[in-house]
Amino acid sequence: MNLQYISDSKGKTTGVYIPIQEWIKLKSKFKGIEQEEIDIPVWHVDLVKERIESYNNNFEKLQDFDIAMDDIENEL
């Protein structure tokens, strides 16, 4: 892919230029990539907020991933 990076006067990258042929390939490979915004259902947002709150309120009950997987495997 032949990208060109756009920088401001301080050298900070502020954007990327994608040649049109590359953009067409990307659009065919990743359907919906040209959408500016993806609508997330309200129920999904609510569920994520609920899980974040549960995580924050029960932090001391968290387990290391590997330990949790070992426990699950031992129960099988």
N, C-alpha and C positions, 0 to 999 in steps of 0.2 A: 504494500500500500504506500502510495506516495503522498504523505501528509506534509503540510506546511504549517508551522507553528507561528502564531501571531503574538508579538510582544509589545508591551507598552514602552514608554521612554526610559523606564528604569530597568528594562530587561526582563520583567515579569511576564510569563506566558499568560495571555488573556484569551486566547482562542485557537482554533484549529481550522485550517482550510482543507476540505476533502474534495478532490477532483470529482466532477459529476459522474464519470463512469464508475468510480469507486463507490460513490453514494448509491448509485443504481444497484450495484452488486450487493451492498449492505442491506438495502431495502428489500431485495428479493430473498436474501438469506434470513433476515430477522424481521418478520412481518410485524407491522405496527411501530417500527423504530422511528418513523417520522412524526408520531404523535407527540405533541408538546406536553401533554399531561395524561396520566392514566387515572381513570376513575376507580377508586377503591371503595368497595361497598361499605356502608356505615357499620354493618355488623362485624366486618373484618377489623376495622379501626377500633371498635369497641372491645373486641376480643384481645387485640394486641395490648391495648391500654390496661385491660383487666390482668393480663399475664405479667405485664411490667409491674403493676401494683403488687401482685402476688409475690413476685420476685423480690421486690424491695421490702415487703413486710415479712418475708420468710427467709431472709438471706442466710441465717444461721443453720437452716435445714438443708442447704445445698450440699451436693456431693460431687466429688471429682468424677468426671466422665468415665474414666477407666474403672474406678471402683463401682460405679453404678452398673456398668456393663458386666463386670464380674458377678455382681449380685444377681442380675437378670439371668445370666448364663447358668449360675448355680441353682436357680429355681426351676430351670427347664428339665 
